[in-house]
């Protein structure tokens, strides 16, 4: 499976480490030092950029992903990235982390075609 993880913090690192054993992983983050540490310890592809900027995803020159996981510390960035990724890359399934419990009860997730929450 081809999986993109947006956010290279503790959650993103842990997901990348676990999923990279059986899948192709791309991790996107705006912190270059964090991405460098990831590349040194895990066999993955990293992409330096902002997940709320379409140019970041366009730089990959890929047509499709099996899974997009957004796990930054920002609910807004995670939500917005699901809209942007849909415009740039065909994604079969989207999972995001949200801290605000409002979203789990609202129709926002359905409207954004988000499959699950972390």
Secondary structure as UniProt FT lines:
FT   STRAND          2..6
FT   HELIX           10..19
FT   TURN            20..22
FT   STRAND          24..29
FT   HELIX           32..41
FT   STRAND          45..48
FT   TURN            51..52
FT   HELIX           54..58
FT   TURN            59..60
FT   STRAND          64..70
FT   HELIX           75..88
FT   STRAND          90..96
FT   HELIX           102..105
FT   HELIX           108..111
FT   TURN            112..113
FT   STRAND          116..117
//
